[in-house]
Amino acid sequence: MQTYNAGACLPGRSAEHAGAMSASSVPAPNSRADAPAGARYEFASDNTAGICPEAWAALAEANAGFVASYGNDCWTAAAADRLREIFETDCEVFFVFNGTAANSLALASLCQSYHSVVCHETAHCETDECGAPEFFSNGTKLLTARGELGRLEPDAVEALITKRVDIHFPKPRALSLTQSTELGTVYRPDQLRALADVAHRHGLAVHLDGARFANAVASLGASPAELTWRAGIDVLCFGGTKNGMNTSEAVVFFNRGLAREFDYRCKQAGQLCSKMRYLSAQWTGVLHDGAWLRHAAHANACARQLAAGLAAIPGVQLAMPVEANAVFVELPPALAAGLRARGWMFYSFIGAHGYRLMCSWATRAETIEEFLADARSAAALAGI
């Protein structure tokens, strides 16, 4: 098993170098030729934002000289050790390119092909990963349960685990939770612990899809340890992409025994990066001096500002409580059409008139006000 340890080869971080990059120095994304003229993607997803300045500066610093490949470099060792410090435990850490691979490979490491995974019906592994968890586990079945506001309840999980215990049914082997949830809500530490207790009592491991884990930590004010291994989480897929990084996710095994030969899974799945320093160096930049939490807190605050402004517009109704960086809202059709006619891009999500708006590390207060002004104008023109 590959283990990253910093040893003597820790990259230096001069304050002058790290501060040399500002938000304005991050390259702007190129517009697609097939995008609508004047399209604006600021609230379409937190994936649409660029790389944050801390990650960009770390990439520039790592882009020098020759270092060992495939994760045997000092950048990867430093990033893994920093994660161990943040989580206050000796965990196994692996870096992969994207969240689908992180979730799918982590779940595959917990299950055999005849097992099943219990998850919420809106979980990303169920709705948005194109069968990848089943593919990488050679057929593990996903069992879905409902839960209010995107959160699973212990009773529902236990009922699903115990529904069938005969050999003709895929045996439940893992519980997959999402933090923050696909509906923008968060699990408190006690809620996680109650779910993990049910899972462990029945012999299931607990996986946490943390694509927006940073936003949950910032929202709750709890420590990363309190929201993971101290609450019974066995493996976390810690999202870097939605927190200002580029194509980098950390798979963190708190139950180290479950990480057995995970490096081979990464290799077989095409997730072992030859120039690993470009995945891991970003973590050294974003974890340094708490930037990851500042970015998440900023995105959360922007979501609250956006939600408050929308709620004051006639005909607009918030569909979900705003607990992280997502705003779920019901818009009259004419208002939604008016916003899109003005170039704003956002996803339809829940029901006929439900939409999702996302904020990121790069969201600006001025942009929120522009969106709200266009929303008020569209509502007025529609006579709402």
TORKOL-4160 file (C-alpha; in steps of 0.2 Angstrom, whole numbers, padded with zeros to 4 digits, m for minus):
384
<pt num="1" X="0000" Y="0000" Z="0000"/>
<pt num="2" X="0007" Y="0017" Z="m0005"/>
<pt num="3" X="0008" Y="0029" Z="0010"/>
<pt num="4" X="0013" Y="0047" Z="0009"/>
<pt num="5" X="0025" Y="0054" Z="0022"/>
<pt num="6" X="0033" Y="0071" Z="0021"/>
<pt num="7" X="0050" Y="0066" Z="0028"/>
<pt num="8" X="0063" Y="0079" Z="0025"/>
<pt num="9" X="0057" Y="0085" Z="0008"/>
<pt num="10" X="0044" Y="0098" Z="0012"/>
<pt num="11" X="0041" Y="0111" Z="m0001"/>
<pt num="12" X="0045" Y="0129" Z="0005"/>
<pt num="13" X="0031" Y="0142" Z="0005"/>
<pt num="14" X="0038" Y="0159" Z="0005"/>
<pt num="15" X="0024" Y="0172" Z="0009"/>
<pt num="16" X="0031" Y="0183" Z="m0005"/>
<pt num="17" X="0028" Y="0169" Z="m0018"/>
<pt num="18" X="0011" Y="0164" Z="m0011"/>
<pt num="19" X="0005" Y="0181" Z="m0011"/>
<pt num="20" X="0011" Y="0185" Z="m0029"/>
<pt num="21" X="m0005" Y="0177" Z="m0036"/>
<pt num="22" X="m0021" Y="0187" Z="m0034"/>
<pt num="23" X="m0039" Y="0183" Z="m0040"/>
<pt num="24" X="m0036" Y="0194" Z="m0055"/>
<pt num="25" X="m0021" Y="0183" Z="m0060"/>
<pt num="26" X="m0031" Y="0167" Z="m0062"/>
<pt num="27" X="m0034" Y="0165" Z="m0080"/>
<pt num="28" X="m0052" Y="0168" Z="m0086"/>
<pt num="29" X="m0061" Y="0152" Z="m0094"/>
<pt num="30" X="m0063" Y="0153" Z="m0112"/>
<pt num="31" X="m0081" Y="0154" Z="m0118"/>
<pt num="32" X="m0088" Y="0140" Z="m0128"/>
<pt num="33" X="m0092" Y="0143" Z="m0146"/>
<pt num="34" X="m0109" Y="0135" Z="m0144"/>
<pt num="35" X="m0114" Y="0144" Z="m0128"/>
<pt num="36" X="m0128" Y="0157" Z="m0129"/>
<pt num="37" X="m0121" Y="0175" Z="m0132"/>
<pt num="38" X="m0118" Y="0184" Z="m0116"/>
<pt num="39" X="m0121" Y="0168" Z="m0106"/>
<pt num="40" X="m0117" Y="0170" Z="m0087"/>
<pt num="41" X="m0112" Y="0154" Z="m0077"/>
<pt num="42" X="m0109" Y="0162" Z="m0060"/>
<pt num="43" X="m0123" Y="0153" Z="m0052"/>
<pt num="44" X="m0124" Y="0138" Z="m0063"/>
<pt num="45" X="m0113" Y="0127" Z="m0052"/>
<pt num="46" X="m0098" Y="0129" Z="m0041"/>
<pt num="47" X="m0088" Y="0120" Z="m0054"/>
<pt num="48" X="m0089" Y="0135" Z="m0066"/>
<pt num="49" X="m0078" Y="0145" Z="m0055"/>
<pt num="50" X="m0059" Y="0146" Z="m0059"/>
<pt num="51" X="m0045" Y="0140" Z="m0048"/>
<pt num="52" X="m0043" Y="0150" Z="m0032"/>
<pt num="53" X="m0027" Y="0160" Z="m0030"/>
<pt num="54" X="m0020" Y="0149" Z="m0016"/>
<pt num="55" X="m0021" Y="0133" Z="m0027"/>
<pt num="56" X="m0014" Y="0143" Z="m0042"/>
<pt num="57" X="0001" Y="0149" Z="m0033"/>
<pt num="58" X="0004" Y="0132" Z="m0026"/>
<pt num="59" X="0004" Y="0125" Z="m0044"/>
<pt num="60" X="0016" Y="0138" Z="m0050"/>
<pt num="61" X="0028" Y="0134" Z="m0035"/>
<pt num="62" X="0027" Y="0115" Z="m0039"/>
<pt num="63" X="0030" Y="0118" Z="m0057"/>
<pt num="64" X="0049" Y="0118" Z="m0055"/>
<pt num="65" X="0062" Y="0105" Z="m0057"/>
<pt num="66" X="0061" Y="0086" Z="m0058"/>
<pt num="67" X="0052" Y="0076" Z="m0044"/>
<pt num="68" X="0047" Y="0058" Z="m0042"/>
<pt num="69" X="0031" Y="0053" Z="m0051"/>
<pt num="70" X="0016" Y="0043" Z="m0046"/>
<pt num="71" X="0014" Y="0051" Z="m0029"/>
<pt num="72" X="0032" Y="0048" Z="m0023"/>
<pt num="73" X="0035" Y="0066" Z="m0022"/>
<pt num="74" X="0037" Y="0079" Z="m0007"/>
<pt num="75" X="0021" Y="0089" Z="m0013"/>
<pt num="76" X="0010" Y="0073" Z="m0011"/>
<pt num="77" X="0018" Y="0069" Z="0006"/>
<pt num="78" X="0015" Y="0086" Z="0012"/>
<pt num="79" X="m0003" Y="0087" Z="0007"/>
<pt num="80" X="m0007" Y="0070" Z="0014"/>
<pt num="81" X="0002" Y="0075" Z="0031"/>
<pt num="82" X="m0008" Y="0091" Z="0031"/>
<pt num="83" X="m0024" Y="0082" Z="0029"/>
<pt num="84" X="m0019" Y="0071" Z="0044"/>
<pt num="85" X="m0016" Y="0086" Z="0054"/>
<pt num="86" X="m0033" Y="0094" Z="0050"/>
<pt num="87" X="m0042" Y="0078" Z="0054"/>
<pt num="88" X="m0032" Y="0075" Z="0069"/>
<pt num="89" X="m0029" Y="0056" Z="0065"/>
<pt num="90" X="m0017" Y="0045" Z="0056"/>
<pt num="91" X="m0028" Y="0042" Z="0040"/>
<pt num="92" X="m0023" Y="0035" Z="0023"/>
<pt num="93" X="m0024" Y="0048" Z="0009"/>
<pt num="94" X="m0026" Y="0046" Z="m0009"/>
<pt num="95" X="m0028" Y="0059" Z="m0023"/>
<pt num="96" X="m0039" Y="0056" Z="m0038"/>
<pt num="97" X="m0045" Y="0067" Z="m0053"/>
<pt num="98" X="m0064" Y="0069" Z="m0049"/>
<pt num="99" X="m0078" Y="0065" Z="m0037"/>
<pt num="100" X="m0086" Y="0051" Z="m0047"/>
<pt num="101" X="m0070" Y="0041" Z="m0047"/>
<pt num="102" X="m0068" Y="0045" Z="m0028"/>
<pt num="103" X="m0085" Y="0039" Z="m0023"/>
<pt num="104" X="m0085" Y="0024" Z="m0035"/>
<pt num="105" X="m0068" Y="0018" Z="m0030"/>
<pt num="106" X="m0071" Y="0021" Z="m0012"/>
<pt num="107" X="m0088" Y="0011" Z="m0012"/>
<pt num="108" X="m0080" Y="m0003" Z="m0023"/>
<pt num="109" X="m0066" Y="m0005" Z="m0009"/>
<pt num="110" X="m0080" Y="m0008" Z="0004"/>
<pt num="111" X="m0091" Y="m0020" Z="m0006"/>
<pt num="112" X="m0091" Y="m0036" Z="m0016"/>
<pt num="113" X="m0101" Y="m0038" Z="m0032"/>
<pt num="114" X="m0115" Y="m0047" Z="m0022"/>
<pt num="115" X="m0116" Y="m0032" Z="m0009"/>
<pt num="116" X="m0127" Y="m0017" Z="m0009"/>
<pt num="117" X="m0125" Y="0001" Z="m0004"/>
<pt num="118" X="m0139" Y="0011" Z="0006"/>
<pt num="119" X="m0140" Y="0029" Z="0000"/>
<pt num="120" X="m0153" Y="0043" Z="m0001"/>
<pt num="121" X="m0163" Y="0043" Z="m0017"/>
<pt num="122" X="m0155" Y="0060" Z="m0022"/>
<pt num="123" X="m0137" Y="0055" Z="m0018"/>
<pt num="124" X="m0125" Y="0059" Z="m0032"/>
<pt num="125" X="m0119" Y="0041" Z="m0033"/>
<pt num="126" X="m0137" Y="0036" Z="m0037"/>
<pt num="127" X="m0142" Y="0050" Z="m0049"/>
<pt num="128" X="m0127" Y="0058" Z="m0057"/>
<pt num="129" X="m0113" Y="0045" Z="m0059"/>
<pt num="130" X="m0119" Y="0035" Z="m0074"/>
<pt num="131" X="m0118" Y="0018" Z="m0065"/>
<pt num="132" X="m0100" Y="0021" Z="m0060"/>
<pt num="133" X="m0101" Y="0014" Z="m0043"/>
<pt num="134" X="m0109" Y="m0002" Z="m0050"/>
<pt num="135" X="m0096" Y="m0003" Z="m0063"/>
<pt num="136" X="m0081" Y="m0001" Z="m0052"/>
<pt num="137" X="m0088" Y="m0013" Z="m0039"/>
<pt num="138" X="m0093" Y="m0026" Z="m0053"/>
<pt num="139" X="m0111" Y="m0025" Z="m0049"/>
<pt num="140" X="m0114" Y="m0019" Z="m0031"/>
<pt num="141" X="m0132" Y="m0013" Z="m0030"/>
<pt num="142" X="m0138" Y="0004" Z="m0024"/>
<pt num="143" X="m0153" Y="0004" Z="m0012"/>
<pt num="144" X="m0161" Y="0021" Z="m0010"/>
<pt num="145" X="m0171" Y="0028" Z="0004"/>
<pt num="146" X="m0181" Y="0044" Z="0005"/>
<pt num="147" X="m0177" Y="0057" Z="0018"/>
<pt num="148" X="m0183" Y="0074" Z="0022"/>
<pt num="149" X="m0172" Y="0089" Z="0016"/>
<pt num="150" X="m0160" Y="0077" Z="0007"/>
<pt num="151" X="m0155" Y="0069" Z="0024"/>
<pt num="152" X="m0157" Y="0050" Z="0028"/>
<pt num="153" X="m0165" Y="0045" Z="0045"/>
<pt num="154" X="m0159" Y="0031" Z="0056"/>
<pt num="155" X="m0176" Y="0022" Z="0055"/>
<pt num="156" X="m0176" Y="0022" Z="0036"/>
<pt num="157" X="m0159" Y="0016" Z="0035"/>
<pt num="158" X="m0162" Y="0002" Z="0047"/>
<pt num="159" X="m0178" Y="m0003" Z="0038"/>
<pt num="160" X="m0169" Y="m0004" Z="0022"/>
<pt num="161" X="m0154" Y="m0014" Z="0029"/>
<pt num="162" X="m0166" Y="m0027" Z="0038"/>
<pt num="163" X="m0179" Y="m0028" Z="0024"/>
<pt num="164" X="m0172" Y="m0043" Z="0017"/>
<pt num="165" X="m0159" Y="m0055" Z="0025"/>
<pt num="166" X="m0160" Y="m0070" Z="0013"/>
<pt num="167" X="m0147" Y="m0075" Z="0001"/>
<pt num="168" X="m0157" Y="m0070" Z="m0014"/>
<pt num="169" X="m0155" Y="m0052" Z="m0010"/>
<pt num="170" X="m0139" Y="m0041" Z="m0012"/>
<pt num="171" X="m0132" Y="m0040" Z="0006"/>
<pt num="172" X="m0131" Y="m0022" Z="0013"/>
<pt num="173" X="m0112" Y="m0018" Z="0015"/>
<pt num="174" X="m0110" Y="0001" Z="0015"/>
<pt num="175" X="m0120" Y="0016" Z="0020"/>
<pt num="176" X="m0116" Y="0032" Z="0009"/>
<pt num="177" X="m0120" Y="0049" Z="0016"/>
<pt num="178" X="m0118" Y="0066" Z="0007"/>
<pt num="179" X="m0111" Y="0081" Z="0016"/>
<pt num="180" X="m0118" Y="0094" Z="0012"/>
<pt num="181" X="m0132" Y="0085" Z="0004"/>
<pt num="182" X="m0138" Y="0086" Z="m0014"/>
<pt num="183" X="m0152" Y="0098" Z="m0008"/>
<pt num="184" X="m0140" Y="0110" Z="0001"/>
<pt num="185" X="m0143" Y="0104" Z="0019"/>
<pt num="186" X="m0130" Y="0098" Z="0031"/>
<pt num="187" X="m0129" Y="0084" Z="0044"/>
<pt num="188" X="m0125" Y="0088" Z="0062"/>
<pt num="189" X="m0112" Y="0077" Z="0071"/>
<pt num="190" X="m0125" Y="0069" Z="0081"/>
<pt num="191" X="m0135" Y="0065" Z="0066"/>
<pt num="192" X="m0120" Y="0057" Z="0057"/>
<pt num="193" X="m0116" Y="0047" Z="0073"/>
<pt num="194" X="m0134" Y="0040" Z="0074"/>
<pt num="195" X="m0133" Y="0034" Z="0056"/>
<pt num="196" X="m0116" Y="0027" Z="0058"/>
<pt num="197" X="m0121" Y="0018" Z="0074"/>
<pt num="198" X="m0135" Y="0009" Z="0064"/>
<pt num="199" X="m0124" Y="0005" Z="0050"/>
<pt num="200" X="m0110" Y="m0002" Z="0061"/>
<pt num="201" X="m0122" Y="m0012" Z="0071"/>
<pt num="202" X="m0127" Y="m0021" Z="0056"/>
<pt num="203" X="m0109" Y="m0023" Z="0049"/>
<pt num="204" X="m0110" Y="m0009" Z="0036"/>
<pt num="205" X="m0095" Y="0003" Z="0033"/>
<pt num="206" X="m0099" Y="0021" Z="0031"/>
<pt num="207" X="m0094" Y="0032" Z="0016"/>
<pt num="208" X="m0096" Y="0051" Z="0016"/>
<pt num="209" X="m0097" Y="0059" Z="m0001"/>
<pt num="210" X="m0089" Y="0076" Z="0004"/>
<pt num="211" X="m0089" Y="0085" Z="m0013"/>
<pt num="212" X="m0095" Y="0100" Z="m0003"/>
<pt num="213" X="m0088" Y="0095" Z="0014"/>
<pt num="214" X="m0079" Y="0111" Z="0016"/>
<pt num="215" X="m0095" Y="0120" Z="0015"/>
<pt num="216" X="m0103" Y="0109" Z="0029"/>
<pt num="217" X="m0088" Y="0112" Z="0040"/>
<pt num="218" X="m0090" Y="0131" Z="0038"/>
<pt num="219" X="m0108" Y="0130" Z="0040"/>
<pt num="220" X="m0108" Y="0120" Z="0056"/>
<pt num="221" X="m0093" Y="0127" Z="0064"/>
<pt num="222" X="m0088" Y="0109" Z="0070"/>
<pt num="223" X="m0071" Y="0102" Z="0067"/>
<pt num="224" X="m0067" Y="0091" Z="0052"/>
<pt num="225" X="m0064" Y="0077" Z="0065"/>
<pt num="226" X="m0081" Y="0079" Z="0073"/>
<pt num="227" X="m0089" Y="0078" Z="0056"/>
<pt num="228" X="m0080" Y="0062" Z="0051"/>
<pt num="229" X="m0071" Y="0048" Z="0061"/>
<pt num="230" X="m0077" Y="0054" Z="0078"/>
<pt num="231" X="m0095" Y="0053" Z="0071"/>
<pt num="232" X="m0091" Y="0035" Z="0064"/>
<pt num="233" X="m0087" Y="0039" Z="0046"/>
<pt num="234" X="m0075" Y="0026" Z="0039"/>
<pt num="235" X="m0070" Y="0034" Z="0022"/>
<pt num="236" X="m0072" Y="0052" Z="0016"/>
<pt num="237" X="m0071" Y="0058" Z="m0002"/>
<pt num="238" X="m0066" Y="0076" Z="0001"/>
<pt num="239" X="m0070" Y="0088" Z="m0013"/>
<pt num="240" X="m0056" Y="0099" Z="m0019"/>
<pt num="241" X="m0064" Y="0105" Z="m0036"/>
<pt num="242" X="m0079" Y="0113" Z="m0028"/>
<pt num="243" X="m0068" Y="0122" Z="m0016"/>
<pt num="244" X="m0057" Y="0131" Z="m0028"/>
<pt num="245" X="m0045" Y="0117" Z="m0035"/>
<pt num="246" X="m0044" Y="0109" Z="m0052"/>
<pt num="247" X="m0047" Y="0091" Z="m0055"/>
<pt num="248" X="m0042" Y="0085" Z="m0037"/>
<pt num="249" X="m0051" Y="0075" Z="m0024"/>
<pt num="250" X="m0044" Y="0067" Z="m0009"/>
<pt num="251" X="m0050" Y="0050" Z="m0003"/>
<pt num="252" X="m0047" Y="0049" Z="0016"/>
<pt num="253" X="m0048" Y="0032" Z="0024"/>
<pt num="254" X="m0051" Y="0034" Z="0043"/>
<pt num="255" X="m0053" Y="0015" Z="0044"/>
<pt num="256" X="m0036" Y="0011" Z="0037"/>
<pt num="257" X="m0039" Y="m0007" Z="0035"/>
<pt num="258" X="m0052" Y="m0003" Z="0022"/>
<pt num="259" X="m0039" Y="0005" Z="0011"/>
<pt num="260" X="m0030" Y="m0011" Z="0007"/>
<pt num="261" X="m0024" Y="m0011" Z="m0011"/>
<pt num="262" X="m0034" Y="0005" Z="m0014"/>
<pt num="263" X="m0019" Y="0011" Z="m0024"/>
<pt num="264" X="m0021" Y="m0003" Z="m0036"/>
<pt num="265" X="m0039" Y="0002" Z="m0038"/>
<pt num="266" X="m0034" Y="0019" Z="m0043"/>
<pt num="267" X="m0021" Y="0013" Z="m0055"/>
<pt num="268" X="m0033" Y="0001" Z="m0064"/>
<pt num="269" X="m0046" Y="0014" Z="m0065"/>
<pt num="270" X="m0035" Y="0027" Z="m0073"/>
<pt num="271" X="m0034" Y="0038" Z="m0058"/>
<pt num="272" X="m0016" Y="0036" Z="m0053"/>
<pt num="273" X="m0009" Y="0053" Z="m0059"/>
<pt num="274" X="0009" Y="0051" Z="m0066"/>
<pt num="275" X="0012" Y="0070" Z="m0062"/>
<pt num="276" X="0004" Y="0068" Z="m0045"/>
<pt num="277" X="0012" Y="0084" Z="m0038"/>
<pt num="278" X="m0001" Y="0094" Z="m0049"/>
<pt num="279" X="m0015" Y="0086" Z="m0039"/>
<pt num="280" X="m0008" Y="0087" Z="m0022"/>
<pt num="281" X="0001" Y="0103" Z="m0022"/>
<pt num="282" X="m0016" Y="0112" Z="m0024"/>
<pt num="283" X="m0020" Y="0105" Z="m0007"/>
<pt num="284" X="m0005" Y="0112" Z="0001"/>
<pt num="285" X="m0010" Y="0129" Z="m0005"/>
<pt num="286" X="m0028" Y="0128" Z="0000"/>
<pt num="287" X="m0026" Y="0120" Z="0017"/>
<pt num="288" X="m0012" Y="0132" Z="0021"/>
<pt num="289" X="m0018" Y="0146" Z="0033"/>
<pt num="290" X="m0036" Y="0140" Z="0033"/>
<pt num="291" X="m0040" Y="0146" Z="0015"/>
<pt num="292" X="m0051" Y="0131" Z="0012"/>
<pt num="293" X="m0063" Y="0136" Z="0026"/>
<pt num="294" X="m0063" Y="0154" Z="0021"/>
<pt num="295" X="m0068" Y="0150" Z="0003"/>
<pt num="296" X="m0082" Y="0139" Z="0009"/>
<pt num="297" X="m0088" Y="0152" Z="0022"/>
<pt num="298" X="m0088" Y="0165" Z="0008"/>
<pt num="299" X="m0098" Y="0154" Z="m0003"/>
<pt num="300" X="m0110" Y="0150" Z="0011"/>
<pt num="301" X="m0112" Y="0169" Z="0015"/>
<pt num="302" X="m0115" Y="0173" Z="m0003"/>
<pt num="303" X="m0129" Y="0159" Z="m0004"/>
<pt num="304" X="m0138" Y="0167" Z="0011"/>
<pt num="305" X="m0137" Y="0184" Z="0003"/>
<pt num="306" X="m0144" Y="0178" Z="m0014"/>
<pt num="307" X="m0158" Y="0168" Z="m0005"/>
<pt num="308" X="m0163" Y="0184" Z="0006"/>
<pt num="309" X="m0164" Y="0194" Z="m0010"/>
<pt num="310" X="m0174" Y="0182" Z="m0020"/>
<pt num="311" X="m0186" Y="0179" Z="m0006"/>
<pt num="312" X="m0191" Y="0197" Z="m0006"/>
<pt num="313" X="m0196" Y="0196" Z="m0024"/>
<pt num="314" X="m0215" Y="0193" Z="m0027"/>
<pt num="315" X="m0219" Y="0175" Z="m0033"/>
<pt num="316" X="m0202" Y="0168" Z="m0028"/>
<pt num="317" X="m0201" Y="0155" Z="m0014"/>
<pt num="318" X="m0187" Y="0146" Z="m0006"/>
<pt num="319" X="m0188" Y="0127" Z="m0008"/>
<pt num="320" X="m0175" Y="0122" Z="0004"/>
<pt num="321" X="m0167" Y="0130" Z="0019"/>
<pt num="322" X="m0150" Y="0138" Z="0015"/>
<pt num="323" X="m0137" Y="0129" Z="0025"/>
<pt num="324" X="m0122" Y="0128" Z="0014"/>
<pt num="325" X="m0118" Y="0136" Z="m0003"/>
<pt num="326" X="m0134" Y="0131" Z="m0013"/>
<pt num="327" X="m0150" Y="0140" Z="m0015"/>
<pt num="328" X="m0165" Y="0130" Z="m0021"/>
<pt num="329" X="m0179" Y="0141" Z="m0026"/>
<pt num="330" X="m0196" Y="0140" Z="m0035"/>
<pt num="331" X="m0198" Y="0153" Z="m0049"/>
<pt num="332" X="m0213" Y="0158" Z="m0059"/>
<pt num="333" X="m0210" Y="0152" Z="m0077"/>
<pt num="334" X="m0210" Y="0170" Z="m0084"/>
<pt num="335" X="m0197" Y="0175" Z="m0071"/>
<pt num="336" X="m0186" Y="0160" Z="m0075"/>
<pt num="337" X="m0188" Y="0163" Z="m0093"/>
<pt num="338" X="m0183" Y="0182" Z="m0091"/>
<pt num="339" X="m0168" Y="0178" Z="m0081"/>
<pt num="340" X="m0162" Y="0165" Z="m0094"/>
<pt num="341" X="m0166" Y="0178" Z="m0108"/>
<pt num="342" X="m0154" Y="0190" Z="m0099"/>
<pt num="343" X="m0140" Y="0176" Z="m0100"/>
<pt num="344" X="m0141" Y="0169" Z="m0083"/>
<pt num="345" X="m0138" Y="0150" Z="m0083"/>
<pt num="346" X="m0144" Y="0139" Z="m0069"/>
<pt num="347" X="m0151" Y="0121" Z="m0068"/>
<pt num="348" X="m0169" Y="0115" Z="m0066"/>
<pt num="349" X="m0169" Y="0104" Z="m0051"/>
<pt num="350" X="m0185" Y="0100" Z="m0041"/>
<pt num="351" X="m0202" Y="0099" Z="m0049"/>
<pt num="352" X="m0209" Y="0109" Z="m0063"/>
<pt num="353" X="m0203" Y="0126" Z="m0057"/>
<pt num="354" X="m0189" Y="0122" Z="m0045"/>
<pt num="355" X="m0171" Y="0128" Z="m0049"/>
<pt num="356" X="m0154" Y="0127" Z="m0041"/>
<pt num="357" X="m0142" Y="0142" Z="m0039"/>
<pt num="358" X="m0124" Y="0139" Z="m0033"/>
<pt num="359" X="m0111" Y="0151" Z="m0025"/>
<pt num="360" X="m0093" Y="0148" Z="m0025"/>
<pt num="361" X="m0076" Y="0155" Z="m0018"/>
<pt num="362" X="m0077" Y="0167" Z="m0033"/>
<pt num="363" X="m0094" Y="0174" Z="m0031"/>
<pt num="364" X="m0095" Y="0193" Z="m0029"/>
<pt num="365" X="m0108" Y="0203" Z="m0020"/>
<pt num="366" X="m0109" Y="0214" Z="m0035"/>
<pt num="367" X="m0114" Y="0199" Z="m0046"/>
<pt num="368" X="m0127" Y="0194" Z="m0034"/>
<pt num="369" X="m0135" Y="0211" Z="m0035"/>
<pt num="370" X="m0135" Y="0211" Z="m0054"/>
<pt num="371" X="m0144" Y="0194" Z="m0053"/>
<pt num="372" X="m0157" Y="0201" Z="m0041"/>
<pt num="373" X="m0159" Y="0217" Z="m0051"/>
<pt num="374" X="m0163" Y="0206" Z="m0067"/>
<pt num="375" X="m0174" Y="0195" Z="m0057"/>
<pt num="376" X="m0184" Y="0210" Z="m0050"/>
<pt num="377" X="m0185" Y="0217" Z="m0068"/>
<pt num="378" X="m0191" Y="0201" Z="m0075"/>
<pt num="379" X="m0204" Y="0199" Z="m0062"/>
<pt num="380" X="m0210" Y="0217" Z="m0065"/>
<pt num="381" X="m0211" Y="0214" Z="m0084"/>
<pt num="382" X="m0221" Y="0198" Z="m0081"/>
<pt num="383" X="m0233" Y="0207" Z="m0070"/>
<pt num="384" X="m0229" Y="0196" Z="m0055"/>
